[in-house]
């Protein structure tokens, strides 16, 4: 199972999702300042580490998929 980290710097928030979450778009290659960056991370440890190291002020886990 992979994880996806969504970092939206326009609202200063990072959210960790599972790869099959409904909030994760089909095409995660698009990124800009307003919609943010979607990063696919294979390992659970690295996903949590990436969330902790994110420059965003608000670091959350998705309430839908509960990674």
For each residue, the residues with C-beta under 8 A, 3 or more apart:
1: 18 19 44
2: 18 19 40 41 42
3: 16 17 18 19 40 41 42 44 47 67
4: 16 17 18 19 21 24 28 38 39 40 41
5: 14 15 16 17 38 39 41 47 50 51 54
6: 14 15 16 17 23 24 36 37 38 39
7: 13 14 36 37 39 54 55 56
8: 11 12 13 14 15 34 35 36 56
9: 12 33 36 55 56
10: 33 34 36
11: 8 58
12: 8 9 56 57 58
13: 7 8 56 57 58 59 60
14: 5 6 7 8 51 54 56 58 59 60
15: 5 6 8 23 60 61 62
16: 3 4 5 6 47 48 51 60 61 62 67
17: 3 4 5 6 21 23 24 62 64 65 67
18: 1 2 3 4 21 24 62 65 67
19: 1 2 3 4 24 40
20: 24 65
21: 4 17 18 24 62 64 65
22: 64 65
23: 6 15 17 62 64 65
24: 4 6 17 18 19 20 21 28 38
25: 28 30 38
26:
27: 30
28: 4 24 25 38 39 40
29: 38
30: 25 27 35 38
31: 35 36 37 38
32: 35 36
33: 9 10 36
34: 8 10
35: 8 30 31 32
36: 6 7 8 9 10 31 32 33
37: 6 7 31
38: 4 5 6 24 25 28 29 30 31
39: 4 5 6 7 28 50
40: 2 3 4 19 28
41: 2 3 4 5 46 47 50
42: 2 3 46
43: 46 47
44: 1 3 47 48 67
45: 48 49
46: 41 42 43 49 50
47: 3 5 16 41 43 44 50 51 67
48: 16 44 45 51 52
49: 45 46 52 53
50: 5 39 41 46 47 53 54
51: 5 14 16 47 48 54 59 61
52: 48 49 59
53: 49 50
54: 5 7 14 50 51 59
55: 7 9
56: 7 8 9 12 13 14 59
57: 12 13
58: 11 12 13 14
59: 13 14 51 52 54 56
60: 13 14 15 16
61: 15 16 51 66 67
62: 15 16 17 18 21 23 65 66 67
63: 66
64: 17 21 22 23
65: 17 18 20 21 22 23 62
66: 61 62 63
67: 3 16 17 18 44 47 61 62
